[in-house]
Amino acid sequence: MSTLSIIIPAFNEERTIQNILKRINEVELIGAVQKEIIVVNDHSTDNTEGELQKFVEANPELNISYFKHEKNMGKGAALHTGIAKATGDYVVIQDADLEYDPVEFNILLKPILDEFADVVYGSRFIGGKPHRILFFWHSIGNKWLTSLSNAFCNLNLTDMETCYKMWKRELIQSVKLQEKRFGFEPEVTAKISRIPNVRIYEVGISYYGRTYEEGKKINWKDGFRAIYCILKYNIWSK
């Protein structure tokens, strides 16, 4: 029986952490795949930890592991911690907010379980799933960064910056990752693309985006960091 390790990086998500855990709990994965939930608290300054503990106490039957950083290190650092602690056959990222729907884990799992894929990206720009209409310049920037990354990695992804990435565990744990903040996405894409004979697939997913007032954290500075990381991990540190 195989297991999916679900990594949740959390920073100041007291309003949503219980909701996302409930949604994950309600998902029945295809192929009788079991769930390992790994929450990494990146030194939240709100009551994220308290809300998580309430959920764990109310649901003792669930396989939830909890880790916390003693200082804020960034989303990428939280993902490094979660990836290192994962023990499942497959690994997926789930943000602690409600922008992505865990029921769609099955969409990502299918190409892997069918033995076509080693890595699956969930794209917000393909397929007929619902997408909240938000920031024009964010979408332009995302597509431009994806195109730049594709040019260096020789891929044809439509959404390099997506949260929903799923890997076979031994594959992602074999990659030495450095970026501690939002540079994680271009770094992991560059390094995964260079693994010999790796099979990367992409599937359409829905997207329930947040505004900045609702808690969105990424900004234009992260876009410039992404450009730097695309160049760094495809040219300077190849």
C-alpha positions in Angstrom: 0.0 0.0 0.0 1.5 3.3 -1.1 1.5 6.7 0.8 1.3 10.3 -0.3 3.3 12.8 1.8 1.4 16.1 1.9 3.7 19.0 2.9 2.0 22.1 4.3 4.3 25.1 4.8 2.5 27.5 7.2 3.2 31.1 8.1 0.4 33.0 9.9 -2.4 30.8 8.7 -4.5 30.6 11.9 -7.7 31.4 9.9 -7.3 28.6 7.3 -5.1 25.8 8.8 -8.0 23.8 10.2 -10.0 24.2 7.1 -7.3 22.9 4.8 -6.6 20.0 7.1 -10.4 19.1 7.1 -10.4 19.2 3.3 -7.4 16.9 3.1 -8.9 14.5 5.6 -12.1 14.3 3.5 -10.2 13.4 0.3 -10.2 9.7 -0.6 -7.2 9.1 -2.8 -7.3 6.8 -5.8 -5.5 3.5 -5.7 -6.0 3.2 -2.0 -3.1 5.5 -1.4 -2.8 6.6 2.2 -2.0 10.1 3.5 1.0 11.4 5.6 0.4 15.0 6.5 3.5 17.1 7.4 2.9 20.6 8.7 6.0 22.9 8.9 5.3 26.1 10.9 7.8 28.8 9.7 7.8 30.7 13.0 4.3 32.1 12.7 3.5 35.1 14.9 -0.2 34.3 15.2 -2.1 31.3 16.6 -1.3 28.9 13.7 0.2 26.4 16.2 -2.7 26.5 18.6 -5.3 26.0 15.8 -3.2 23.1 14.5 -3.0 21.5 17.9 -6.8 21.8 18.3 -7.3 19.9 15.1 -4.8 17.2 15.9 -6.4 16.6 19.3 -9.8 16.4 17.7 -8.5 13.9 15.1 -6.0 11.6 16.8 -6.5 8.9 14.1 -4.8 11.0 11.4 -1.2 10.7 10.4 0.0 14.3 11.1 3.6 15.2 11.8 4.4 18.7 13.0 7.6 20.7 12.8 8.4 24.3 13.5 11.2 26.7 12.8 12.7 28.7 15.6 12.9 31.7 13.3 11.2 32.7 10.1 13.2 31.2 7.2 10.8 31.4 4.2 8.5 29.1 2.4 11.3 27.3 0.6 13.0 26.5 3.9 9.8 25.1 5.2 9.5 22.9 2.1 13.1 21.7 2.6 12.2 20.6 6.1 9.0 18.8 4.9 10.7 17.1 2.0 13.5 15.8 4.3 10.9 14.4 6.8 8.7 12.7 4.2 8.4 9.0 4.2 5.7 8.4 1.6 6.1 7.0 -1.9 5.0 10.3 -3.4 5.3 13.9 -2.2 3.0 16.9 -2.9 3.0 20.5 -1.7 -0.2 22.0 -0.3 -0.3 25.6 0.8 -2.0 26.3 4.1 -4.4 28.8 2.5 -7.4 27.8 0.5 -6.2 28.6 -3.0 -5.8 25.0 -4.1 -8.3 22.2 -3.7 -6.9 18.9 -2.2 -9.5 16.8 -4.0 -7.3 17.4 -7.0 -4.5 15.4 -5.6 -6.0 12.5 -7.5 -5.6 14.4 -10.8 -1.9 14.7 -10.1 -1.6 11.1 -8.8 -3.1 9.4 -11.8 -0.2 9.8 -14.3 2.2 8.6 -11.6 0.1 5.6 -10.5 -0.4 4.7 -14.2 3.4 4.6 -14.5 3.7 7.4 -17.0 5.2 10.1 -14.8 7.8 10.7 -12.2 6.8 14.3 -11.7 3.5 16.1 -12.2 2.8 19.8 -12.2 -0.7 21.2 -11.7 -1.3 24.0 -14.1 -3.7 26.9 -13.4 -3.7 27.9 -17.1 -5.0 24.7 -18.8 -8.1 22.7 -18.5 -11.7 23.6 -17.7 -11.4 23.9 -13.9 -12.6 27.1 -12.1 -10.2 30.0 -11.7 -10.7 33.1 -9.7 -10.1 36.2 -11.8 -7.5 38.4 -10.1 -4.3 40.2 -11.0 -3.5 40.9 -14.7 0.2 41.7 -14.1 0.6 38.6 -11.9 -0.6 36.4 -14.7 1.6 38.1 -17.3 4.6 37.8 -15.0 3.9 34.2 -14.2 3.7 33.3 -17.9 6.9 35.2 -18.7 8.8 33.5 -15.9 7.5 30.1 -17.0 8.6 30.8 -20.6 12.1 31.9 -19.5 12.4 28.8 -17.3 11.2 26.6 -20.2 13.8 28.1 -22.6 16.6 27.1 -20.3 15.2 23.8 -19.1 13.9 22.8 -22.6 10.4 22.1 -21.2 6.9 23.3 -22.3 5.3 23.8 -18.9 2.5 26.4 -18.7 2.7 27.1 -15.0 6.2 26.7 -13.5 5.2 28.8 -10.4 2.3 26.5 -9.4 2.1 25.3 -5.8 0.9 21.9 -6.9 3.9 19.8 -7.7 4.0 16.1 -7.1 7.1 13.9 -7.2 8.2 10.4 -6.5 9.8 10.8 -3.0 13.2 9.3 -3.8 13.5 11.6 -6.8 12.8 14.9 -4.9 14.9 13.8 -1.9 17.8 13.2 -4.3 17.9 16.9 -5.3 20.0 19.3 -3.2 17.8 22.4 -2.8 19.1 25.8 -1.6 16.4 28.5 -2.1 14.7 29.4 1.2 12.0 31.6 -0.1 10.0 31.9 -3.3 13.0 31.0 -5.5 12.1 27.3 -4.7 10.0 27.0 -7.8 12.5 27.9 -10.5 15.3 26.1 -8.6 13.4 22.8 -8.3 12.2 23.0 -11.9 15.8 23.5 -13.2 17.3 20.7 -11.1 14.5 18.2 -11.7 14.6 18.8 -15.5 18.3 17.7 -15.5 17.6 14.3 -14.0 18.3 11.7 -16.7 15.2 10.2 -18.3 12.9 12.1 -15.8 9.2 12.0 -17.0 7.4 15.3 -16.3 3.7 15.7 -16.9 1.3 18.6 -16.4 -2.4 18.5 -15.6 -5.1 21.2 -15.3 -6.2 22.3 -11.9 -8.5 24.9 -10.4 -7.4 28.0 -8.5 -9.2 29.9 -5.8 -6.7 32.8 -5.5 -6.5 35.2 -2.6 -6.1 39.0 -2.6 -3.4 40.7 -0.5 -6.1 41.6 2.0 -7.0 37.9 2.3 -3.4 37.0 3.0 -1.6 36.6 -0.3 2.2 37.0 0.4 4.1 36.9 -2.9 5.0 40.3 -4.5 7.0 41.9 -7.3 10.3 41.4 -5.4 9.7 37.7 -5.6 9.4 37.9 -9.3 12.9 39.5 -9.6 14.2 36.8 -7.4 12.7 34.2 -9.6 14.5 35.7 -12.7 17.7 35.5 -10.8 17.1 31.9 -9.7 16.3 30.9 -13.3 19.6 32.2 -14.5 21.5 31.0 -11.4 20.3 27.4 -11.5 20.4 27.0 -15.3 23.6 28.8 -16.1 25.8 29.9 -13.1 25.3 27.0 -10.8 24.3 24.3 -13.3 
